[in-house]
Amino acid sequence: MKERSEKKHNVPVGSKSVITFGSALAITISWSIHKSVLWAIIHGFFSWFYVIYYLFTK
């Protein structure tokens, strides 16, 4: 008997959505404070670091 070959798709669950949410949150906070696209991009790059910094300095 031959076994049937099934394709399995490995989709990372959780890690990508957390990174995306952190970036979106950082960009939103940055835009609301600075109204600058450049700062929003920079803060989006640092994502959770900027969010935590904002929480401690606010």
Secondary structure, 3 states (H helix, E strand, C coil): CCCCCCCCCCCCCCHHHHHHHHHHHHHHHHHHHHCCHHHHHHHHHHCHHHHHHHHHHC
